[in-house]
């Protein structure tokens, strides 16, 4: 199974418990994982996190993601593309790398709701235009966007993924690995408690199969 994560935290926040339940069989493919060798100044978001250059931000955030993936038993796969705060890479180049990263995966999950971030929309549209070779493709509810910042609820057709208490606890532990990001996210309010409450009310992390 492969999880398409726009940034270095989205897949864990959205599907961490299900990934822990499938321990050892999930590739976490982060599309906009940045380039640790980039020397140009940090963008607005990365500057707010205390980073001086784009490369410093990418390297530190990859280390956080590596620890989070280890908590869940996932294999991190980082693609070297920049997120929306930096100049945009060519869509064809991005898509070629995504297709290569998920080649051979029977199941691929991609972000699909509520799509409040430009990078999430871009990834979703790339998949919609090009399709995926996987036998099963699922669209997942993005966290903490759905629990904290969206006023909409998912429509019919979404199903909770199975995960037990140990898996949910592993997810919380993994979420806390993103120490550079949590202070920024918390400026809009608490993150992990609303996320946990949202998923508990719906029976778990939500996916719609296509």
C-alpha positions in Angstrom: 0.0 0.0 0.0 1.1 3.5 -0.7 -0.1 6.7 0.9 0.3 9.9 -1.1 1.0 12.7 1.4 1.3 16.2 0.0 3.6 17.4 2.9 5.8 15.9 5.6 3.0 15.3 8.1 -0.3 15.0 6.1 -0.3 11.2 5.7 0.4 10.6 9.4 -2.2 13.1 10.6 -4.8 11.7 8.3 -4.1 7.9 8.3 -1.6 7.2 11.0 -3.7 4.7 12.9 -4.6 2.7 9.8 -0.9 2.7 8.7 0.1 1.4 12.2 -2.5 -1.4 11.8 -0.8 -2.3 8.5 2.7 -2.1 10.0 5.5 -2.9 7.6 3.5 -2.8 4.4 3.0 0.9 3.8 5.1 3.3 1.7 4.5 7.0 2.8 5.1 8.9 -0.4 5.5 12.6 0.4 5.3 14.6 -2.8 6.4 18.1 -1.7 9.1 17.0 0.6 11.5 19.7 -0.5 15.2 19.6 -1.3 17.7 19.4 1.7 20.4 20.8 -0.6 18.4 24.0 -1.5 20.3 27.1 -0.3 17.8 29.8 -1.1 15.9 31.6 1.7 13.1 29.9 3.5 9.6 30.7 2.4 7.0 32.3 4.6 5.8 29.1 6.4 9.3 27.7 6.9 10.5 31.1 8.2 7.8 31.1 10.8 9.0 27.7 11.9 12.4 29.1 12.5 14.3 27.9 9.4 16.7 30.1 7.5 16.8 28.2 4.2 14.5 25.9 2.2 17.1 23.2 2.5 17.3 23.5 6.3 13.5 23.2 6.5 13.4 20.1 4.2 16.2 18.4 6.1 14.6 19.0 9.6 11.1 18.1 8.5 12.4 14.9 6.8 14.0 13.9 10.1 10.7 14.5 11.9 8.8 12.4 9.3 11.4 9.6 9.5 10.7 9.3 13.3 6.9 9.5 12.8 7.0 6.8 10.1 9.2 4.6 12.4 6.5 4.9 15.1 4.0 3.5 12.6 6.1 1.0 10.8 5.9 2.9 7.5 8.6 3.4 4.9 9.1 7.0 4.0 9.6 8.0 0.4 10.5 11.6 -0.2 10.1 13.4 -3.5 12.2 16.5 -4.0 9.6 19.0 -5.0 8.9 22.3 -3.3 5.5 23.2 -1.8 3.4 26.3 -2.6 5.6 28.8 -0.8 8.3 28.2 -3.4 8.5 28.4 -7.2 6.4 25.7 -8.8 8.0 22.6 -10.4 6.7 21.3 -13.8 3.5 19.2 -13.4 4.8 16.5 -15.8 8.0 16.1 -13.8 6.0 15.9 -10.5 3.6 13.3 -12.0 6.4 11.2 -13.4 8.0 10.9 -10.0 4.6 10.2 -8.3 3.8 7.4 -10.7 7.2 5.9 -10.3 7.0 6.0 -6.5 3.6 4.1 -6.4 4.4 1.6 -9.1 3.6 -1.9 -8.0 1.4 -0.8 -5.1 -1.9 -2.7 -5.0 -3.6 0.1 -3.0 -3.0 3.8 -3.2 -4.6 6.4 -1.0 -4.7 10.1 -1.8 -6.0 13.3 -0.1 -9.5 14.3 -1.2 -11.5 16.1 1.5 -11.8 19.0 2.3 -9.0 20.1 0.0 -8.3 23.4 1.6 -4.6 23.7 0.8 -3.3 24.5 -2.7 -0.8 21.7 -2.7 -3.5 19.1 -1.7 -5.6 20.4 -4.6 -2.7 20.2 -7.0 -1.9 16.6 -6.1 -5.6 15.5 -6.2 -5.9 17.1 -9.7 -2.8 15.4 -11.0 -4.2 12.0 -10.0 -7.6 12.9 -11.5 -6.0 13.8 -14.8 -3.6 10.9 -15.1 -5.1 8.1 -13.1 -3.2 5.5 -11.1 -2.3 1.9 -12.0 -3.2 0.5 -8.6 -5.9 -2.1 -8.3 -7.6 -0.1 -5.5 -7.6 3.7 -5.2 -8.9 5.4 -2.1 -9.5 9.0 -1.2 -8.9 10.0 2.3 -10.2 12.7 4.6 -7.4 15.1 5.4 -6.5 16.0 8.9 -6.3 18.3 10.8 -8.2 20.2 8.1 -11.5 18.3 8.4 -11.6 18.3 12.2 -10.4 21.9 12.8 -10.8 24.2 9.8 -13.6 22.9 7.6 -17.3 23.7 8.2 -18.3 20.8 5.8 -18.8 17.2 6.6 -17.9 14.4 4.2 -20.8 13.2 2.0 -22.1 9.7 1.9 -19.8 6.9 0.7 -16.9 7.4 3.2 -16.0 4.4 5.4 -13.8 4.1 8.5 -10.6 2.2 8.3 -10.0 -0.5 11.0 -7.6 0.4 13.8 -7.5 -0.5 17.4 -6.5 1.5 20.5 -2.8 0.6 20.2 -2.8 1.9 16.6 -4.6 5.2 17.6 -2.0 5.7 20.4 0.8 5.1 17.9 -0.7 7.7 15.6 -0.8 10.3 18.4 2.8 9.6 19.2 3.8 9.9 15.6 1.8 13.2 15.2 3.9 14.7 18.1 7.1 14.0 16.1 6.4 17.1 14.0 7.8 19.5 16.5 8.5 22.2 13.9 4.9 22.2 12.7 2.7 21.8 15.7 3.4 25.3 17.2 2.3 26.8 13.9 -0.8 24.6 13.5 -1.8 25.3 17.1 -2.0 29.1 16.4 -5.4 28.3 15.0 -6.4 26.3 18.1 -5.9 22.8 19.5 -5.1 20.2 16.9 -4.8 16.7 18.2 -7.8 16.7 20.6 -10.3 17.8 17.9 -8.8 15.3 15.4 -9.1 12.4 17.9 -12.7 13.4 18.7 -13.6 13.8 15.1 -12.4 10.3 14.2 -13.9 8.7 17.3 -17.3 10.1 16.4 -17.1 8.6 12.9 -15.6 5.2 13.8 -12.0 6.0 12.6 -10.1 7.6 9.7 -12.3 7.9 6.6 -11.7 6.6 3.1 -13.9 6.5 0.0 -12.9 3.8 -2.5 -13.0 4.4 -6.2 
